[in-house]
Amino acid sequence: MIAIDNARLLEEIRQRQAELRVTFDNMGDGVVMFDQDLRLAAWNRNFQQILDLPDALLAPRPSYTDYLRILADRGEFGRDDIEGELSRRLEHTDREFRSERSRPDGSVIEVRRNAMPGGGFVLIYSDITERKRSEEEIRTARDAAEAAYRDLKATQANLVHAQKMAALGQLTAGIAHEIKNPLNFVNNFAGLSVELLDELKETAAPALSALDEDQRADIDETVDMLTSNLD
């Protein structure tokens, strides 16, 4: 009976393990677990697909340090300050960690680290390329909308200014028209008066010749002053 119960329990455990394996492999995120000795313990299929890691690299179950070295050699951490990046990732592995980075193929991934109670930790990789692209498209559309709004405000301001200038032009034209009529009369009257002065000088020339030189000079000066004022 004990053997039968053990066999049944073993079968149930295997069934549960199979169910967990299927669930683990079909998770949307890539998941990898390192044990308390910081050696690779388990991973799912999406983890390999996201980072493009072949079985040959994972089969030896490398340490976390070796795993990071593998990623660094493949350019996952860029080319600048690789040692500093590795040191930061090796520090405080018992603490939660979150970061985003661009991969060499242009995709963007988010990495989250969660510590396990018995030691070790789990890394969760999420491909957020589409989300980042959507955010960038939204940001671009928002910037375009803001630019269009600014252009619209400027156009409205220019239109208001143009309307004001048009109204001012109409007002100025009206004032100019009202001023032009009496001004033409004044100009014509002044021109006619200059002609009359010329005629007066010609008519009075014989009488003026009888005057002495100083009197003629005074009369000529007065006539010239009147002509100048009329001009």
Secondary structure by P-SEA (a helix, b strand, c coil): caaaaaaaaaaaaaaaaaaaaaaaaaccbbbbbbccccccccccaaaaaaaccccccccccccaaaaaaaaaaaccccccaaaaaaaaaaccccbbbbbcccccccbbbbbbbbbcccccbbbbbbbaaaaaaaaaaaaaaaaaaaaaaaaaaaaaaaaaaaaaaaaaaaaaaaaaaaaaaaaaaaaaaaaaaaaaaaaaaaaaaaaaaaccaaaaaaaaaaaaaaaaaac
